[in-house]
Amino acid sequence: MIIGLVTAVAASACYGTGSVLQAVGSRKSARREAATASASGTTQHGGPSLSSTAKAAVTWEFMVGTVLDFVGFALGALAARMLPLFLSQTVISANLIVTALLSVKMLGLRLNRREWLSIGVVCSALVLLATAAGHEGSGEAARSTHWWLLIVSTVLMGGGWIAVHFLGSRAAILAGLLSGLGFGAIGVGVRILDGIDPFDLPTLLTDPALYAILIAGGVGMYLHTVALQIGSVNGATAALVVGETVLPGIIGVMWLGDASREGFAWVAVLGFLLAVAGAVAVAWFGEPDAHGGAPETRDEERRPEPTTVS
C-alpha cells in the first residue's frame, strides 16, 4: 500500500509539472501563430489545426513536459495495479495541486483564497482515502470486458477528434472531459491487462486492452493539448478530473473487486467526493488562463486613447 501511494504521488508530480510545461509551450506557440497572423493555425471552425498543435508539441517546454507525462504514465500504470482505482486515480488527479502551485511561478498566475481552500480540501480528502482504502481487486475480467474497453475507447476518442475539428474553440470542456475519460480508460486497461504477471509477450500483444490503452493515451494526450490551446482551460481541466476519477473509480468497485477497509466505506465515499469536488474547484476558481498575450491586450483596452490638440 505504501509503495503504491508513493508511486501514485510521484506520478501526480510528473503529470502536474508536465502540464505546466506543456501550457508554457502551447502559449508560446500560440503567440507565434498570432504574431505571424497565420491562417493555418486554426480550422475553419476556429479550433487549433493539426499543424498548430504540432508546432506547440516541438517547443522544448512541451517536449520536456511530454517526457514527464510518459514517466507519469508508467508510474500511474504501476500504481493502478497496486492500489484500488478510486485511490490511485484520485491521487493522480491531485496533480492539479502541483499545476496550481507551479503556475504561480511559471505562468504568472495568482492563487486566491478559494483556490488555497480547495487545495486544502483535496489534501484532506486524500488522507481520508488513504485511511479508508482496502485491498485492490484481482483485475480478472471476462474477455468481453477487454473488447468493450477497446470499442468504447475508440468511439470516445474518435468522437473527440471529430468534435474538436467541428466545434473549434467551443470544444474546450468537451476535450477536457474526453481526455479525462481516455486517461481513466488507461487506468482500467492497465488493471485488466493480460500478459503482465507473469510476463507473456504473445498474450500481451493479443489483448484488446493493450490497444485500448494506446488509443486512449495517444488521442487523450492530443485532446489535452488542444484544451491547453483553447483560451481558458479551467473548465476543461475540471472536466478532465471528473472523467479521470469518477468512472474508473466506479468501475473498480463494481466490476474489478476494489474495496475499502471494513467499516470505512463511508469514509472512502466522502474522501472520493471531496477529492473530486476540491480538484474541480482548484480548476474552476483559478485565475482565467490567457494565452498568447491576452494580458497585454486587456491592458491596451484599459489604456485611454491619446488625445490630439487641434
N, C-alpha and C positions, 0 to 999 in steps of 0.2 A: 504493500500500500504506500509506504513512504517513498520508495523508489519511483513508483508510478506518479505520485504527486509532484516530486521534484522534476520528473521528466515533463509533465504537463505544464508546470510553471516555466520551465526552460523553453518549451515550445511557444508558450504565450509571449515570452520576452522576445523571441525571434520574430514572431508574427507582428508584434506591436512595433518593434524597431523597423522591420521591413516595410510596414505600411507607411510610416512617416517618410522614409527614404523614397519610396515609390511616389508618394504625394509630391515631394520636392521635385523629383524628376518629371512627373506629369505636368506640374505647373510651369517648370522651366520650358518644356516642350510647347505648352500652350502659349506661352509668351512669345516664343519664336514664331509660331504659326500666326499669331496676331500681328507681330511686327512686320511679317512679310505679306500679310493680307492674303495668305494662300487659300485659294478656293478648294484645294484638295484636302484641307484639314477637317472638313465636315461632309456628311452625306447630304443629300437634297432635303432630308427631313430634320437637319440640324444636329444630328449626333456626330460624335467623332468618327472619322473614317478609319479604315484599317491602316492606311499609311500614317495617319496621325498617331494612332495607338502604337504602331511600330516605332515611330520616331521617339515617342515617350519611353519605349522599352530599351532604347540604346543609349540613354543618358547613364552616366556612371552611377548616379544615385539609385536609379531604378534597377540597374543590374545588381548592385550590392544588395538592395532590398529583396530582389528576387532570389538571390543565393540564400539569404536569411529565411525566406519563405520555404525554400526547399529543405533547409535544416529543420525549420519548424514543422514542416510536413512529416519528416522522418521521426522526429521526437513525438509529435502528436499521434502518429500511427502506432508507435510503441506504447504510448500512454493509453490508447484506446483498447489495447489488448491486455492491459494491466489493471484498468480501473473500470467501474461502471460508466456507461456512456454519459449518463446525466451528470457525473462528476467530471470526467475528462473533458467533455465538450464545453462545460461551463467554465472550467479553469482556463481552457484555451481561449474562450471568448473574452476572458478578462484582459486580453491583450489591448483592449480599449483603454485600460488604465495606463499602460505603457505608452500607447499612442498619444493620449491626452497630455501626459507629463512631458514627453519629448517634443510635442507640438509647441509647447511654451518656448522652447529654445530654438528649434529648427524651423518652425513655421511662423513664429512671432505671435502665436495666439495667447490669450489670457484666460486662465481658469477662474470662473466666477464662483460665488458661494454655493450655488446649486450643483455645480459640477463637483466641487470638493465633497459635498454631502453625498452625491451619487456614488463617487468613488468609495466613500466610507461604507455605503450600503453594500456595494459589491464585495468589498473585503470581508465584511461581517457575514455576508451570505456564503462566501467560500469557506469560512470557518465552520458554519453550520453544516454545509455539505460534507466537508471532510470528517466532521464528527459523526454524521449520520450514515455515511457510506458503508455498505457491507461488501459482500463478495460480488465480483463481476460474473456475468453469465459465461457459459462454456463457449458460446459463439457458434454452436452447432445449429444449422438451419437447413430446411429442405432445399433441394437443388432448385426448385421453382422460385424460392426466395432470391437466389443469386440472379436468375434470369429476370425476375421482376425488378430488381435493383438496377440492372443494366438498361432495361426498357424505360423505366421511369426517369433515370438519369439522362438518357439520350433525348427523351421527349422534352424534359425541362430545360436542358442546356440548349437544345436546338431551338426551342421556343424563345429562350432568352436571346439567342443570337439574332433571330428574326425581329424580335420586339425592339431591340436596341437599334437596329437598322431603320425601322419604320417609325418608331416613336421619337427618336432623336433625344433631345435634351429633356423630354418628359419621362425618360426611362430610368432615371437615377434610382428611385426607390425600388422599382421592379428589378433592376440589375443587381442591386444590393441584396434583395430577398433571394433571388435565384442563385447568386453566387454563394450566399449562406447555405442554401439547400444543397448546393454542389459540395461545399466543404463538409456539411453534415453527412452527405452520402459517402464521402471518403471515410469518415469515422465508422459508419455502419459496414462499409465494404471491407475495411481492414479487419474488423471483428470477425466477419464470417468467412474471410478468405481461406481457401484450402491450399495445402502445399507449403505452409509456413513452418509448422511444428508437428512433426519433423519436416524438414525441407525436402520438397519433391518438385523439381522443375516442370516435368510434364503435367503434373496435376495443377500446378500454379498457372501455367500458360493456358490451360483449357478451362479455367474457372471464369465464368462471365463476370464475377465480382471484380476481377482484376481490371477488366476493360471498363467497367462502371467507374472504378477509381480513376483511371486515366482520363476518361471523358469528363467526369465531374471536376477533376482537378484542373485540366487544361482549359476548358471553357469557363469554369468558375473563376479562374485567375484572370481570363480575358474580361469577363463581366465586372470583376472587381476593379480592374484597371480602367474600364470605361466609366464606372461610377466615380472614380477619383478624378476623371477628366471633366465631368459634367458639373460645373458650378459647386454649390454647397453639397457636401456628401453626408451631412448629419443624419438626414432621414434615411439615406441609403445604408449607412453604417448601422443604424438601429435595426433596419430590416434584415441586414446580414446577421446580426446577433440572434434575432428571433429564428431565422432559418437554420442557423448553425447549431443551435442548442435545443430548441423545443422538440422538433420532430425526432432527431436522433435519440434524445432522452426518453421520449415516449416509446419509440421502437425498442430501445434497450430493455425497458422494464416489461413491456407487454409481450415481446417475442423472443428476446435473447437471454432472458433469465437474470438480468441485473436486479439487485435488491439492496435495501437499506438494512441497517442493524435492527435486531429485534426490538420493537417498541419505539424506533426512531423514524418511522415512515413520515410522520407529520413534520419532523424537523427537516427531513430531506425535501419534502414538498415545499415547505416555507423557504428553505435556502435556495431552492431552484427558482421559485417565483421571484424572490428578492434579487437574485443574481441577474436574471433576465431583465427585470424592471430597472435595476440600477445601471446595467450596461446600456440599455436603451436610453436612459436619462442622460448618461455621460455623453452619448452621441447627440441627443436631441437638444440638450441645453447648451451644447458647445457653441462658441462664437462662430458665426457663419464663415465657412471657408471661401475666400475669394481668390481665385487663381488668375494668373496671367497679368496681374497689375490692376485688379479692380480697386484696391485701396486708393491707389493714386487717382483713379477715375473719380471715386467718390469725393476725394479732396478737391479735385478740379471743379466738381459740380457745386461744392460749397463755397468756392472762392468767388468773390464778387467780380462782375465784369468790369474791365477797365473803362474809365470814362475819358472822353476826349473834350478838349476845350476848343470851341469854335471861335 
